[in-house]
Amino acid sequence: MNSRLTLVLAGFLLVGAVVTGYWGLTLSRDPVARSTAPADVEASSLARLPAEARERVHREVDEQRRTAVVVLARDVKPLVPITNEDLAIERLRIAPPDSFASPDALIGRTLWRETPAGTVLNQAALDMGGPLARMIRSEERAIAVAVDEVIGGGGHLRPGDYVDVLLHLRQDELTREHNAQVLIPALRILSVGDELGVTNQGEAAQPHAAADEDKRRRRVAATTAVLAVPEPLLTRFMLATQVGNLRLAVRSLEERLLAGYYAGDAVKMDIAEAQRQLFRFERLASRGAARPQPGLAQPVPAGIQVYRGNDVTRQTP
């Protein structure tokens, strides 16, 4: 009797386990079914529509995802006020940086150069000034230095590189021994020859040249490089470059100095220490400037001066 009862109970428990397992499996699949059901219904409903209706729905969805951008409807001359007829609105999938969404912000303003139709207007197109002025901050100044393949990293300098400016002094009457040191560390290169970098807004400082012109520029070695120098160091840097030979030592890309600059980081430089070093070279430059040039000094008369009362004579021994 006990064995039969045990078998019956085991059978009931087995059946209950099977039912419970099936129920749990069903419940676990319901959320997926419920989540995919609307999409399936929408897809099936869209598939049942006529082809023209489906195309219209796709166009409406695409139009809602686009953004209004103001472009020029015709060529605009420089320094001529912009009118409503000069502007048109295009709806783009991705709006360019600093673009305008409404013509009201542009009517009455002027462009500083001739701009063709179809150009997407931004703030840089309205600001007067050359490319270098848009590549530096208010506390920086752009100054050019003469370079060759030796001074300029073997001719491999590019805008955006960071360099340490080294100064070498030769032994002469102003310096008793050879001297070389880092004049200013971590200066940003704005341009090398005709090749310009990007503005502070991340745009090209000048339009891209044609392919043949670009090849010609690459063949011609650059003779100048423009550096962004902190304003407090500008005058002394200029004087220091006149008393010795410069070298530009390129810094590693792993330091991420350019990325930090465009991220808004302040220029990390010990201005006081740099001024102290530059003051020394400024004194050397002043001493060199005060030295009389050969042939300009008045000659000293030969002979010995002899005084007899109020009379002065010069006699040669």
Secondary structure, DSSP 8 states (H G I E B T S, - for coil): -HHHHHHHHHHHHHHHHHHHHHHHHHHHHHHHHHHHHHHHHHHHHHHHS-HHHHHHHHHHHHHHH-EEEEEESS-B-TT----GGGEEEEEESS--TTB-S-GGGTTT---SS-B-TT-B-BHHHHS-S-TGGGSS-TTEEEEEEE--TTTTGGGT--TT-EEEEEEEE--SSS-SS-EEEEEEEEEEEEEETTEE-B-TTSSBSS----HHHHHHHHHS---EEEEEEEGGGHHHHHHHTTSSEEEEEE--GGG-HHHHHHTT------HHHHHHHHHHHHHHHHHHHHS--TTTS-----SEEEEETTEEEEE--
